[in-house]
């Protein structure tokens, strides 16, 4: 039947709307930039030797990574704060263990060795 393919296009197996695939989700996105922002992006693109669209992708990727890093840092700071409060509460209760300078140095030396091993990969 002529036209059947066109009628089925965009339809799922049950005749309903087809589900979008991963490839369709990675298609172009259209965003209107104010003139001043577009000029700044164009200047950054020129500085990096890129065209405007790749520069926008790079800048967006960098910013999203910064947000992820900030969130991770915030969680680490919260954990550290909780650890300090726990130690403070133990100290107030008279349960304070003391570490020698050698024990502290050993802990830091081991951590630095681990960091060097993971950084060398």
N, C-alpha and C positions, 0 to 999 in steps of 0.2 A: 504494500500500500504506500502510495506516495504521501509524504508528509508525516508518516508515523514516527520516524526518527526525530523529527523536530518536535513533535508533541511529547515525546518521552524525554527529550533532553531536559535536564534539570529536575528529573523525577527519580525517586528512590524505587526500589524493587516493589514496594507496596503501592506505588502510584502517588505517594505523598512527596513532599519536597525532599530533594536529595540532601544528605548531610554534607557539610563542607569538609573537604579533606585537609590534611596538613599543608599540602602545597598551595591550596587556595588561600589559606590564612597567612601565607608569607608573601602575598602579592603586594602591589604598590599601595601606599597610603598617601592621600592627598591632604596637605596641610597648607593653609594660607598663612604666610609669615608677614608680620608688619614690616614696613619698608626698612626701619632701623635695624630690626633683628636680621632681616635678609642681608643687609649690607654687612653686618658683623659676621654672619655665616660665610658670606662670599669672601671676606677678608681672611677668615680663618682657613677657608678652603684653599685660597691662593698661597697662604703661608705654608700649608702642608702639601701643596702640589696636587690637590685633588679637585674634582669637579664638585659642584654644590651638593648633589644627592649623596655621593659617598661621604662627603664631609659631614652632612647631617647625620648619617648612620653612625659614623665614628664618634661624633660629639654625643649623640644619644647613648651609645654603648658605654662611653666613658662615664657619663653622668649616672647611668643606672648602676654601673660598677661602684661608683662613689657612694651611692645610696646604700648598696648592699654592704660595703665596707663599714660605713657609719653605723649601720644596724648591728653588724657583728661586733664592732668596737663597743657599742652601747651595752650589748649583752655581756661582754667581757668585763666592762666596768661595773655592771650590776653584780656580777658574780664576785668580783674582787671586793666590792663594798660589803656584800653579805659575809665574806670570809673575815673581813676586818671586824665587823660587828660581832661575829661568833667568837673571835679571839678576845675582843674587848669584854664580852659577857663572861667568858671563862676566867679572864684576869680578875674581873670584879668579884667573881665567886671564889677567888683564891686558887684557881686551878691553872696557874701559869707555869708552863714548862719553859725552861731557858735552853737555848741552843748555844753551843760554843761557836767561836769564830770559825774554827776548822769545819764544823758541821755545815755552817752557812756557806762557806767557800766551796765545799764539796758539792752541795746542791746546785750552786750556780755553775760550777765547772761541768757537771754532768749535763745540765740544761744547754750550755754552750756547745758541748760536743754533739748533742742531739741536733741542735740547730744547724751546725756545720754539715752534719751528715745529710740532713734533709735538704739543705741549700745546694749541696754539691750534685744533686740529681739532675 
